[in-house]
Each structure stands twice: as C-alpha cells, then as structure tokens.
C-alpha cells in the first residue's frame, strides 16, 4: 500500500522502465527461425509463471509502513476483488536491514493475518490469529539478540506481504468500532525505531482515493497494446532484489528469457512479433483458465489459492481475478460471471436472485458474504446506498418461511424483495463473489456447491 504521491511515482516509473531495460539487456538473439520459435515458447512460459510479479512489484513501492483505507468504496482498485466485510491494514515487510517489530493489541473483534511471498504463495506465520503481543519479525539466518518482551517470529523470506483483515461483525454483533480501534493501535517499526519509541509506526489510515490505481487494468492494457513494454517491466521486476524466492527452474527460465529478449531481438520485426503474440496469447490463456474453471452451477472455485506449487497457470489466473487471496483453511471463494443457464450476468434488462436452500447455507465460523463487481476492473459497484455486500451478518437479513435465504441482485430494489437481502448491481454486466471466512462442514471438505443464480 502507498500514499497518492508514491502511487503517482509508481505509474510514472512504469512509463520509464522500457527504455532503461532495453538499454541494458544483452542482444543475443540471432533472428533466425529457431530463435523466433524459441522466443514465442519461452515468452509464454515466462508470462505464465511470473505474471503475479508484475503486479506485486508495482504495488510494493513502499514497505514497513502499515496503511489502510479510511473506508471502502468503488474507488479502491489497487487490488482486485476487495471486500467490505473487513477492515484492512497491511504492508510489504522488508527485513533486509534487520528485524521489524509488529505490535498487536487485544480486541473484542476477530482478525486474521495473511502472509505471503511476492508471488502470492502463502506461508504460515507464527503470529497466532486473535492473539495480542509484540512480535519481532526476523529475517532468515538472523543470529542477533532480541530485547526482552519481544516474541521472535522467523520469516522465511526477506521481502513478504503482511495484511491483517479485521471483522466488522462477530456472531451478528456490530464490532466496527472495535475493528477501527484495533487498526489504529497496530504498530510496525524497525527494531531500532521501536526501542526509541514503542508507539511509533501506527497504522496510517488513508483516503480511499489514494488507492485508485487499477493495476489489473494497467496490466491488461499493457499485455494487449504494449506487450514489449509489459515484458520489459516484468523483466525489471524479476531482477529486483526483492524478488525471492526463485528455485532452480525459475532461474533457468528467467535466464533463458533474458538471452532472447535483447535489443537485437526487439529490433528484429519477426522476433518482436513473436514476443508480442506470445504475451497476448498467454494473457488470454490466463484469463480463460480462470473463467472456464466452472462447476455445475457455473461458479468458479479454486482450492489451491496460495498453495499452487508448480501450477503456475492457476497462480497467474487467480492473481488476475483474486490477488492476495487467503488459502482454503482461512477462506473459500466462489466467483460467478454467468447465471445457471450459462448466460453472462447482465442487469441491463432484468435482475437476478440466488437462494440458499435451508440445508445449503454456507457453513462458516466467521461469516459468509456476497459482493458484486464490475466486469473489467473487478471493483465494487457504485450505488446510491453505498451498499457493497449482503452477508450472514447483514442487519435485518430475511430468512424465508422454509428456512432458505434469497439474495436479490439488481440496479434497483426488485418488487417484494427485502431491502436487507438486496445487493445493488450495475445496469450492465457484472460478476458475483461468494466468500466463506472460516470454512466449516461441506465448505471445508470442498463438497459445497453454491446454488445457481437465476434471472428474475
């Protein structure tokens, strides 16, 4: 996360990257038929495997600085598919200069900690959820002595993402005030700064307008209209010292791409065409892999989020539509772009309804929720009520006489629909995400199938 000035600097940096990279990349491609074929194949592999790094590199212009949006609105676009169920506080943590101290206060609400490497691969932190404490985050191989009162937390990589999600409702009780207070009392600071002043490094709450850069849309545009620029930016990200970890296969692929993607290759029209077409084709494959991953009721559901292993296509696909998603132990995600018949969700002429039968309401220890998004940016839908979610905790949520729950999705309140059960949708195409935080029962064992969305 970052302030508006840092975001502007980041975007300007994107525009300057290409010239710098092309001036320093070795020119080793010969331009013959073999190289053209090799350029296409290797570029597709490179984009498939490392696509998430393009996004995280642009987002990580600031580190060791806890921030969060003052409020959640459709303006928030730095990360796709934001939720309005929780309050956020997060930062990229850089341990290259030594330990960093995280101070977590006690609270009456519920929170969870998300930790991942720069590709979105989650790792288990020793900081326990819902447990107050003062934690010293230490880099790999740290042998120094920590002051008394600090709990040592070994972090597997020097550069990682840490984000806390704080529930606004607990067991149907509004805990928003407690969640806000919790965010304000979180602190993160370098060890030396903490020792000088333990209250330093409090979460900075920022206007949501300062989170308005649509990095997903920028990536989509670059891959389609400026693929050489996109590749140059991705190459710069891969060579950043913050890009860890790389296994032997990653290193080999990165080096192979570097040998092909030189000034000589870019200057060759034939090779340039190969790089461009490969980038466009792979980006299309990343999108298709996600959108085609549907179940019997046309909901998209991945169970390997954050734990992809070597399934790089799934990693890139879920990053495109659900960056920084929790692993399945913390949350389950179901995403729908189509109704039960396979037609695109489009509220320009009619609304929709989905009904959870009494025995098929998602089982969750924390909550379930439904959020509507705009189709391209995967950002919240503007509406006059500033209402972005219908959830298990929604005040006044109406249960039908048979115990089922119906959620209505339309630009205006459908006749006869309870206001609490209405999720505002745009006057056009949209998509819906069902979140289940704290999966239990058939959600946890991955046998749950959400009901189909049907036209009104």
C-alpha positions in Angstrom: 0.0 0.0 0.0 1.1 3.5 -0.6 0.3 7.2 -0.5 -1.0 9.1 -3.5 2.4 10.5 -4.3 4.0 7.1 -4.2 1.3 5.7 -6.5 1.9 8.5 -9.0 5.6 7.9 -8.8 5.0 4.2 -9.4 2.9 4.8 -12.5 5.5 7.2 -13.9 8.1 4.6 -13.3 6.1 2.1 -15.5 6.4 4.5 -18.4 10.1 4.9 -18.0 11.0 1.3 -17.5 11.2 0.1 -21.1 14.0 2.4 -22.2 16.1 1.6 -19.2 15.7 -2.2 -19.7 16.3 -2.2 -23.4 19.5 -0.1 -22.8 20.9 -2.8 -20.5 19.6 -6.1 -21.8 22.1 -8.2 -23.8 21.4 -8.6 -27.5 21.9 -12.3 -28.1 19.1 -13.3 -30.4 20.1 -14.1 -34.0 16.8 -13.6 -35.6 16.6 -17.0 -37.4 13.6 -19.3 -37.5 14.7 -21.2 -34.4 15.0 -18.1 -32.3 11.6 -16.9 -33.4 10.0 -20.2 -32.3 12.0 -20.2 -29.1 11.1 -16.6 -28.4 7.4 -17.5 -28.6 7.6 -20.6 -26.4 9.8 -19.1 -23.7 7.9 -15.9 -23.5 4.6 -17.8 -22.9 6.3 -19.7 -20.1 7.8 -16.6 -18.7 4.4 -14.7 -18.6 2.5 -17.7 -17.3 5.0 -18.3 -14.4 5.9 -14.8 -13.4 2.8 -12.7 -14.2 1.9 -12.1 -10.5 5.3 -10.4 -10.0 4.4 -7.6 -12.5 1.5 -6.7 -10.2 3.3 -7.1 -6.8 6.4 -5.2 -8.0 4.3 -2.1 -9.0 2.3 -2.3 -5.7 5.4 -2.6 -3.4 6.9 0.8 -3.8 6.6 1.3 0.0 7.5 -1.1 2.8 7.4 -1.4 6.6 4.6 1.1 6.7 1.2 -0.1 7.8 -1.6 1.5 5.9 -5.3 1.0 5.3 -8.2 2.8 3.5 -10.3 5.1 5.7 -13.4 3.5 4.1 -14.1 1.0 1.3 -15.7 2.4 -1.9 -15.7 1.6 -5.6 -12.6 3.9 -5.9 -10.5 1.2 -4.2 -8.7 -0.6 -7.1 -5.1 -1.2 -6.1 -6.1 -4.9 -5.5 -8.8 -6.6 -7.4 -11.9 -8.1 -5.7 -11.7 -6.1 -2.4 -14.2 -6.9 0.3 -16.3 -4.7 2.5 -16.6 -7.4 5.2 -13.4 -6.5 7.0 -11.1 -3.5 7.7 -7.6 -3.7 6.2 -4.1 -2.9 7.5 -1.1 -4.1 5.6 2.3 -3.5 4.2 5.2 -5.2 2.4 7.7 -6.1 5.0 11.4 -5.6 4.2 13.8 -7.3 6.6 17.0 -6.6 4.6 18.1 -4.1 7.3 17.2 -6.3 10.2 14.2 -7.2 12.5 10.9 -5.3 12.4 8.6 -5.2 15.4 4.8 -5.8 15.0 2.7 -4.7 17.9 -0.8 -6.3 18.0 -3.4 -5.0 20.6 -6.1 -7.0 22.2 -9.6 -6.6 20.8 -13.2 -7.6 21.1 -13.5 -8.4 17.4 -12.0 -11.2 15.2 -9.0 -10.8 12.9 -6.7 -12.9 10.7 -3.3 -12.4 9.4 -2.4 -13.0 5.8 1.3 -13.6 4.9 2.8 -14.4 1.5 5.8 -14.1 -0.7 5.8 -11.6 -3.6 4.1 -14.2 -5.9 1.1 -14.7 -3.5 2.3 -18.0 -2.2 1.1 -18.1 1.4 3.3 -19.2 4.3 2.3 -19.9 7.9 3.4 -17.2 10.3 4.0 -18.0 14.0 1.9 -14.9 14.9 -1.3 -16.5 16.1 -4.6 -15.1 14.9 -6.6 -13.2 17.5 -3.7 -13.1 19.9 -2.2 -9.8 21.2 1.5 -9.5 21.5 4.7 -7.7 20.5 6.4 -9.7 17.8 9.9 -9.3 16.3 9.9 -10.3 12.7 13.4 -11.6 11.9 15.0 -12.4 8.5 16.3 -15.8 7.5 19.6 -16.6 9.3 19.2 -14.0 12.0 21.5 -14.7 14.9 21.3 -11.4 16.9 19.9 -11.0 20.3 16.4 -9.5 20.8 15.4 -7.3 23.8 13.2 -8.9 26.5 9.5 -8.7 25.9 9.6 -9.5 22.2 8.4 -12.8 20.7 10.6 -13.9 17.9 8.9 -14.7 14.6 11.2 -16.2 11.9 10.1 -15.1 8.5 11.2 -17.3 5.6 12.0 -14.5 3.1 13.4 -11.0 3.3 10.5 -9.4 1.4 7.0 -10.5 2.1 3.4 -9.1 2.3 1.6 -8.9 5.6 -2.1 -8.0 5.8 -4.5 -8.0 8.7 -8.2 -8.4 8.0 -10.4 -7.3 10.9 -14.1 -8.4 11.0 -16.7 -5.7 11.3 -19.3 -8.1 12.7 -18.8 -11.1 15.0 -21.7 -13.5 15.5 -24.1 -10.9 14.1 -22.9 -8.2 16.5 -21.6 -5.0 15.0 -17.9 -4.7 16.1 -16.9 -2.0 13.6 -15.9 0.4 16.3 -13.6 -2.2 17.9 -12.2 -3.1 14.5 -11.4 0.6 13.8 -9.7 0.9 17.2 -7.7 -2.3 16.6 -6.4 -0.9 13.3 -5.3 2.4 15.0 -3.4 0.5 17.7 -1.5 -1.7 15.4 2.2 -0.7 15.0 5.0 -1.8 12.8 8.5 -0.3 13.0 12.2 -1.2 12.6 13.7 -2.6 15.8 15.8 0.5 16.4 12.8 2.8 16.0 10.7 0.7 18.3 13.4 0.8 21.0 13.5 4.6 20.8 9.7 4.8 20.9 7.4 1.8 21.2 4.4 3.8 20.0 6.0 4.6 16.6 4.7 3.1 13.4 1.0 3.2 14.0 -1.3 2.3 11.0 -1.8 5.3 8.7 -5.4 5.5 7.5 -5.5 7.0 4.1 -8.3 8.4 1.9 -9.6 5.7 -0.4 -8.9 7.9 -3.5 -5.2 7.2 -2.9 -5.8 3.5 -3.6 -7.3 4.3 -7.0 -4.7 2.9 -9.4 -6.2 0.0 -11.3 -3.1 -2.2 -11.6 -5.1 -5.1 -13.1 -6.4 -2.8 -15.9 -2.9 -1.4 -16.5 -1.6 -5.0 -16.8 -4.4 -6.0 -19.2 -3.8 -2.9 -21.3 0.0 -3.4 -21.4 -0.2 -7.0 -22.4 -2.6 -6.2 -25.3 -1.4 -2.9 -26.6 2.2 -2.6 -25.4 3.4 -6.2 -24.8 7.1 -5.3 -25.3 6.8 -2.7 -22.6 5.0 -5.2 -20.4 7.8 -7.8 -20.8 10.4 -5.1 -20.0 8.6 -4.2 -16.9 8.2 -7.8 -15.8 11.9 -8.4 -16.5 12.8 -5.5 -14.3 10.6 -6.9 -11.5 12.2 -10.3 -11.8 15.7 -8.8 -11.4 14.7 -6.8 -8.4 16.5 -7.9 -5.2 13.1 -8.1 -3.5 12.1 -10.9 -5.9 12.5 -14.0 -3.7 12.5 -16.9 -3.7 13.4 -18.3 -7.1 14.0 -22.1 -7.5 16.4 -23.6 -10.0 13.7 -23.9 -12.6 12.7 -20.2 -12.1 16.3 -19.1 -12.5 16.8 -21.2 -15.7 13.6 -19.8 -17.3 14.5 -16.2 -16.3 18.0 -16.5 -17.7 16.7 -18.1 -21.0 14.3 -15.3 -21.5 17.0 -12.7 -20.8 19.1 -14.2 -23.6 16.3 -13.9 -26.0 14.8 -10.6 -25.0 17.7 -8.3 -26.0 18.0 -5.1 -28.1 18.8 -7.2 -31.1 15.6 -9.3 -30.7 13.4 -6.2 -30.2 14.9 -4.6 -33.3 14.0 -7.7 -35.4 10.4 -7.3 -36.7 9.9 -11.1 -36.8 11.2 -11.6 -33.3 9.2 -8.7 -32.0 6.1 -10.2 -33.4 6.8 -13.5 -31.6 7.3 -11.7 -28.2 4.1 -9.7 -28.7 2.0 -12.6 -29.9 3.2 -14.8 -27.1 2.4 -12.2 -24.5 -1.1 -11.7 -25.8 -1.8 -15.4 -26.2 -0.6 -16.2 -22.7 -2.5 -13.4 -21.1 -5.6 -14.7 -22.9 -4.9 -18.2 -21.6 -4.5 -16.9 -18.0 -8.0 -15.3 -18.2 -9.5 -18.3 -19.9 -8.2 -20.7 -17.3 -10.0 -18.8 -14.6 -13.3 -18.2 -16.4 -13.5 -21.7 -17.7 -12.9 -23.2 -14.2 -16.7 -23.5 -13.5 -18.7 -26.1 -11.6 -22.2 -27.5 -12.2 -23.9 -24.2 -11.3 -21.3 -22.0 -13.1 -19.5 -20.9 -10.0 -15.7 -20.7 -10.3 -13.8 -22.2 -7.4 -10.1 -22.9 -6.8 -8.9 -24.8 -3.8 -5.2 -24.3 -4.4 -5.1 -20.5 -3.8 -1.8 -19.5 -2.1 -0.6 -23.2 -2.4 -0.2 -23.6 -6.1 3.1 -25.4 -6.0 4.2 -25.7 -9.7 0.7 -24.9 -11.1 1.8 -21.5 -12.4 -1.2 -21.1 -14.6 -3.6 -21.3 -11.7 -1.4 -18.9 -9.8 -1.5 -16.3 -12.5 -5.2 -16.8 -13.2 -6.3 -16.4 -9.6 -3.9 -13.4 -9.2 -5.7 -11.7 -12.2 -9.1 -12.0 -10.5 -8.4 -12.5 -6.8 -5.0 -11.2 -5.9 -3.8 -11.9 -2.3 -6.5 -14.5 -1.7 -6.4 -16.5 1.6 -5.7 -20.2 1.4 -8.6 -22.6 1.8 -8.1 -23.0 5.6 -8.9 -19.3 6.1 -11.4 -18.6 3.4 -13.2 -20.2 0.5 -14.0 -18.2 -2.6 -16.7 -18.8 -5.3 -16.9 -16.5 -8.3 -19.7 -16.3 -10.8 -19.8 -14.4 -14.2 -22.7 -16.5 -15.5 -26.1 -17.5 -14.4 -27.2 -21.1 -14.0 -28.0 -21.4 -17.7 -24.6 -20.2 -18.7 -25.6 -16.7 -19.8 -23.4 -13.7 -18.8 -24.7 -11.8 -15.8 -26.1 -8.6 -17.2 -28.6 -6.5 -15.2 -29.3 -4.0 -18.1 -32.8 -5.6 -18.6 -33.5 -7.7 -15.5 -32.3 -8.6 -12.1 -31.3 -11.9 -10.6 -31.8 -14.0 -7.5 -29.9 -16.8 -5.8 -31.5 -18.8 -3.0 -29.6 -20.8 -0.4 -31.8 -23.8 0.5 -32.2 -24.3 4.2 -29.7 -27.1 4.2 -27.2 -25.5 1.8 -26.4 -22.2 3.6 -22.6 -21.9 3.7 -21.1 -23.2 6.9 -18.7 -20.7 8.4 -17.1 -19.9 11.8 -16.8 -16.3 10.9 -19.2 -15.3 8.1 -20.3 -15.8 4.5 -20.9 -12.8 2.2 -21.8 -11.9 -1.4 -20.2 -9.0 -3.2 -20.9 -7.6 -6.7 -18.1 -6.4 -9.0 -17.7 -4.5 -12.3 -16.5 -6.9 -15.1 -13.2 -5.5 -16.1 -11.6 -4.0 -13.0 -13.2 -6.4 -10.5 -14.0 -3.4 -8.3 -17.1 -2.6 -6.2 -20.3 -1.4 -7.9 -21.2 2.3 -7.3 -24.7 2.7 -6.0 -26.8 5.3 -4.1 -26.9 3.3 -0.9 -23.1 2.7 -0.8 -24.0 -0.9 -0.1 -21.5 -3.4 -1.4 -22.3 -6.7 0.4 -25.0 -8.9 1.6 -23.8 -11.3 4.3 -24.7 -13.7 7.1 -24.2 -10.7 9.4 -26.3 -8.2 7.5 -28.7 -6.5 9.9 -32.3 -7.5 9.2 -31.4 -10.2 6.7 -34.7 -12.0 6.0 -34.9 -15.8 6.0 -37.8 -17.3 4.0 -40.5 -19.3 5.7 -38.9 -22.6 4.7 -35.5 -21.6 6.2 -33.9 -20.6 2.9 -32.3 -17.3 2.2 -32.7 -15.4 -1.1 -30.3 -12.7 -2.3 -31.5 -10.3 -5.0 -29.1 -8.6 -7.4 -30.4 -5.7 -9.5 -29.8 -2.0 -10.1 -32.9 -1.1 -8.1 -34.8 -3.0 -5.4 -36.9 -5.7 -7.0 -40.7 -5.6 -6.1 -41.3 -7.7 -3.0 -37.6 -8.2 -2.2 -36.5 -7.2 1.4 -34.1 -4.3 1.3 -31.6 -6.2 3.5 -31.5 -9.0 1.0 -30.8 -6.7 -2.0 -27.3 -6.4 -3.4 -27.1 -3.4 -5.8 -25.9 -4.5 -9.3 -24.8 -2.2 -12.2 -27.1 -1.5 -15.2 -25.0 -3.9 -17.3 -22.6 -6.8 -17.0 -21.2 -7.7 -13.5 -19.9 -10.7 -11.5 -20.5 -12.0 -8.0 -18.2 -13.4 -5.4 -19.3 -15.6 -2.5 -16.8 -15.6 0.4 -16.8 -18.0 3.3 -14.4 -17.0 6.0 -13.7 -19.8 8.5 -14.9 -22.7 6.2 -16.6 -25.4 8.1 -18.6 -28.6 7.1 -19.0 -29.2 3.4 -17.2 -25.9 2.6 -14.1 -27.1 4.4 -14.2 -30.5 2.8 -14.8 -29.0 -0.6 -18.1 -30.7 -1.4 -20.2 -27.5 -1.2 -21.8 -26.3 -4.5 -23.4 -22.8 -4.4 -26.9 -22.5 -5.8 -27.3 -21.3 -9.4 -28.0 -17.6 -10.0 -31.3 -17.2 -11.9 -32.9 -14.3 -13.7 -35.9 -12.6 -12.1 
